[in-house]
């Protein structure tokens, strides 16, 4: 049987808090900015940044579009209020529409859903770096290990950040740690919904739900099992395990520095 390791919550928080402080100090930065979506990843990351730096050094930016569920923004607002952090609210609908108009992109074309959706994700990254630049802050990325391993993020979008406090934690671990830190359960266990296009849900794109996905990933990458062994010990079909492994291989470019003719060093 393959299971996701249980966390020592106290040790995990201490480790992440120390990491955040060290990165900010080394960069001689003044604080952290993070995009707040109302989801568990960004909520936990914000809570950990506050734990590390204090509420006065963390800025939460909410960037909805016209199709962002109102309850998500309300969850983000309430979390920020609970944490005591400053927030900014910028509706990015008009910015995205300006891109689509210039590109003559047709929202009704189903093949354009992902390219157009990724424009919005990258607009958010641009705004986060705007605030980071104006305040000498760093941008904290919310990616977790489950999504990072299979490339379930937008390159230079939510994949554009200065530090990733929870990228070593699987989604199921993220949910448990968030609950332990006092993030409301409605956020901690909310179904993942990236919302890069109207009605978008993680289940639209993932090969299997997070509970099963995490066990497959633990088998393949933590225990270094073969796909056949992973299938046997998780109960997942070999087809599903192969699909997860394929996504890992295809998304390697997202986790690596861009290729160069020759490697260079500055030291």
C-alpha positions, 0 to 999 in steps of 0.5 A: 500500500502506498500512502501520503506521509503524515506531516509533523505540523509543528516541524513543517511550519517551522521549516517553511517559516525559516525558509521564507525569512531566509529568502526574504532576508537574503534578497534584502526584500521588505516583504511578500506579495501573493495572489489570493484566489480563495483556494487552499494553496494561496490561502496556506501560502499567505498564512505561512508568510504572515507567520514568518514576517508578520501581517504588515509585510504581506500584501494579498492581491485579488484579481478576478475576471467577470466569470470568477465565482463571487464566493471565491473572492469572498473567501479570499477577502475573509481570509485576508481579514482573518490574517490582518493583511492589506489587500488590493482588488483589481478586476482583470477582465478589461485587461484580458479583453484588450489582449483578445481584441488585439489578437482577434481571439474568439472566445467561442472557439473551444481550442482557444480556451487554454491559450486565452485562459493563460493570458489571464494567468500571466496578467496576474503574474504581471500585476504581482510583480508590479506591486513587488517592484513598487514595494521591494517585495518578493512574489510568493508562488502557491504551487504544491508538489502534486501540481508541480510534478505533472506541470499543472500550472501556467509557465510564467503565470502562476509558475512565475514567482521568487519563492515557493513555500509549499511546493514540497507538499502534496495537495492532500498535505496542503489541505491538512496543514491549512486546516491545522493553521486555522484556514477555514475548512470551506477553503481547505477542502474546497474542490480545486478550480483554477478558473482560467475559463468559465466553469473551469475545474481541476477535474476537467484536466487531471487524470484522477482526483488528488487523493489518488494522484498523490498516492501515485506520485508518492509511489513513482517519485518518493518510493521510486517504484515502477509504473507496474508496482505503483499501479499494484500498490495504489489500485490505480490502473496502469493506464492512469499511472502511465498518464501521470508519468507522461505528464511529468515527462512532458512538463519537464521544461516547466520545471527547468531553466530554459535550454542554452547553447552553453551553460554559464556561471557567474561565480 
